[in-house]
Amino acid sequence: MEDLRVGLLVIGSFWGVIYLVDYLLRRSSVRASYLDCLRRSGVTVSAVHLRWFTTGFNRWLVRVARSCPGFLTAWFSLGVVFGLGSMVVSVGLLLYMAGSALWAHAAGGEAAAAGADSQMMVLVLPGVNLPYSQVVYMFVALLSSAVVHEAGHAVAAVLHGVRFNGFGLFLVALYPGAFVDLATDSLMDKTPLAQLRIYCAGVWHNFVLLLFSWALLLALPVLLSPLYATGVGVAVQEVDASSPLYSPSSFPPGTVITEVNRCTVSDTASWAACVSSVVAQPSVGFCIDFSKIPQLLSEESVGYNFSESAVPVECCSPLALSDLCFTYTRGEEGKTRRHSCLATRPVLANFECNHNRDCYLFYGESSTCLFPSQVPASRLFRVSHSHSPSELLYIGDPYKFSYAVSVSDFVPSSALLPRKLPDVATTLLKYVISFSAALALLNVVPCYTLDGQWVISALLDWLSARHMVDESDKENIKLVVLSLGSILLLINICIAFINMML
């Protein structure tokens, strides 16, 4: 919660400065000039709310709507089909999520935890479930999704002759949005089908944006292929400063990793699979003839250590940076464990083994299987990379290893190219897809204040005009549907909030 408090402090300070500057200017000698500037620019300032309104796009929208009216009419008619279909899907999803959460709560225990994990509706709150490093992505994706949504309403409205007053953007706390100002009387004069095209245009355009972003995400490796290679390994982006791997001699940014413990790494998926395979497999040892052990003894050795237990023993001095403590037994039934500080790389150049008998084929019975002396949860990683012809050796917690190193699918063809550009584009596109999907589904829910409210109203008018719904029942049906839809959405929001705070 410390991150949340810091975030609230930053947001509060930002709005405090905005409000203070606005307050002082309104009471200063330049008050008239300041208010005139706000009026001409279309900016409105209030508590935790900034608003900008313009008529500068009106003529452009008229030209777009008049350029190909036949195509646009068919386009927005298709949007009506999508809007009504997504309304059914969104209500079904909300019912499913609410039912699953309530059932899981009643079952308790692991079922409750599984129910929380299965929830598709997630409230996004920086500092709680969104790192501050991702706030810019959220802001840009949410703003672009909102602009495309409102642009759909605007073009459809102008196409059908609705008086369009202007377009605007707003910022509430940390969340951006967009809006269009349509003349209500002009909109209500249109046929129910025309109204449906206008009301469904927003979610339809969000769905189109989703498809476009998804296609762009899939095509990104091809689009960047002249500058960035894929499928040849993973490029190191960052290394956690608290990790032992944070060193110029290990993984400097831009290093390309190609193998982990002889497992080929071609992309981030194979990187994760290779690291997971190291975790899943038992720790391996290395065959060596007993006669060679004294030759490999390190000068930093603190001596031979003998013990009957398998408890890890550190037999190397802290100064032995290129040496490692190995443990082994003599013979197949040997129980006394020996510990020797040996030069690491010569040992690792030998055949791998799991038991002493695995080594007899190579060196006879005068050999043994050396194991790194380590805690049971630790693993030895041998990483092939572009920074050095020698493997990087790391022994420690596998999970800390994977989390310490941030990697990318995209390998720059030149050191002059920005390393993070492809990942920035990938992350932004994923956020746009997520927020576009959310707007496409949630905005069409039959709920008060959402597009779904007006879609239901226009749909009932269209059904009434065709005598499929009695005029006298229309208002009652609308009241029931909107009330139930609002309650259903509110239940899911409460569930999402509770899950976020747990």
Disulfide bonds with the S-S distance in Angstrom:
Cys263-Cys274 2.00
Cys287-Cys359 2.16
Cys315-Cys325 2.08
Cys316-Cys341 2.01
Cys353-Cys369 1.96
